[in-house]
């Protein structure tokens, strides 16, 4: 079994390993989906390390993606993953990198799938919700944070700032 995410991460699982994961992790098939972090902390401990959590999130994304089919969801998936990756890159740059941001990059497809799932569930219950004001406020806040971090960083040259 080969699993590939929208951000280009590819993992291969042999049939025996993949079937064991399916058999021992029914949470991927629950009717109500929880966030990838919540499920990992409840059921993913046998995956072990940070890299194990990356794998758990990859599997989460794979199985939840099956519940979010269609061209519209595919477009949302690509857009959300790009947005999340860009935000992760910004914060990684502001923090001078680190393994945290690399692990986050591996986990973001799971976040995208969960966002699509939650959005679809809410649309079915309440209809459309205008987030333009929240989006504008978030963008202003993000730009201000970037400006503050860059201004305070004395190690950057004027051109880099």
N, C-alpha and C positions, 0 to 999 in steps of 0.2 A: 504494500500500500504506500503510495506516494502522496503526501499532503503538501500543497503549495499555497502560500498566503498571498494576498494582494501586494504586500511589500517585498515579495521575492524570496521569502524564507521557504526552504524546501527540506522536508524530513521524510525519511523512508522507514517504514516499519515492516518487518517480516510478518507473514500471515499469523503465525502463532502468537507473537507479541501483540499484534493489533487485536486479535480475538480475545486475548486475555484482558486487555484494557476494556474492551466492550463488555466483557462478562463481569469485571470487578468495579466498573464505574457506571452504575445505572443513573447517576445524577445527570449525566449528559442527555438522558432521555425522559427526565421528569416533565410532567405537563407544564408546570410553572418553572420558568428559568430564573436562576439567581445570578448575581454578578460572578465573573470569573474569580475574583479575589475571595469572595465568600465561599464558593464551592471548593477552591483550592485549600483554604484553611480548614474546611470541614472534611474533605475527602482525598486531598492530594498529597498527604504526607509521605506516602510510599514513593513519590517521585523525587523526594529528597531535596537536593540543593537548589540554588537559584536557577541553574540550567534545567533542573527538573521542573521547576515552576514554569519556565519558558515552554517546555514540552507539554505540560498540562494545559497551558493557555492555547497552544497550537491545536491540541485535540479539541478543546472546548470550542474554538473558532470553527473547526471542521464540522463538528456535530451540530452546532447551533446554526451554521450556514445552511444546513439542510432544511431548516425551518423558515429560512428567509429567502425563498427562491424568487426568480424572475428578474427581468431586465431592470425594473425600477430599484429593486433591492441591490442589485449588482452596482448600479450607479451610486446609490447611497453608500454602499460598502467602500467603493473606491474613494469617494469624496471624504468620508469620515476618516478612513485610514490615512489619507494624505494630510488632512487637518491635524490629526493626532500626531503624526510623524513630524510635521512642521513645528508644532508646539513643543514636542519632546526635543527637537533639535535646538530650538531657541533656548530652552532651559538648560540643555546640555552645554551649549556654548557659553551661556552666562555663568555656569558653574565649572567651567574648564573641563568638561567631560566627566568621565568616570564610568564604571561598569553599570551603575544604576540605569543610565540612559540607554545603554546597549541592551540590557535586559528588558527595559520598557519597550524598546522597538520590537522585540520578539513578542511581547504581550499585547500590543496595540490592536492586532486583528481581532483578538477576543473581545476587547473593549468595543470595537466597531460593531461586531455581531450583537453584543449585548445592547448597545445603543439602538440598533435597528429593531431588535426584538421589543425593547421597551417602547420605542416610538410607535411601532405597529400596534402594540397592545393598547397604548393610550389613544391612538387615533380611532381605534374601534370603539372605545368607551366614550370619548369626549369630543371627537372631531379635531379640526385643525386648531393649532395654538400658535399665535404670533409671538415669535421670540426676537423680533428685530430690535427692540429696546435693550434686551439682555445682551444680544450679540454686539450691539454698538458699545454698551458699557464695558463688556469684556475686552473688546478690541482697544478701547481707550486705556483701560487698566493695564493691559499687556504692553502697549506702546510706552506708557509711563514707566512701568517696571523696567523695561529694556533701557529706556533713556536714563533712568536713575542708576542702574547697574553699570552702564557704559561710562557715564559721567564719573562715577565713584572709582572706577578701575584705573588706577594710576599706571598700570603696566602697559596699557594700550597707547599706541602712538596717536597723534591727532588724526591721521588718515584712517587708521583702524576704527577710531571712534566714529 
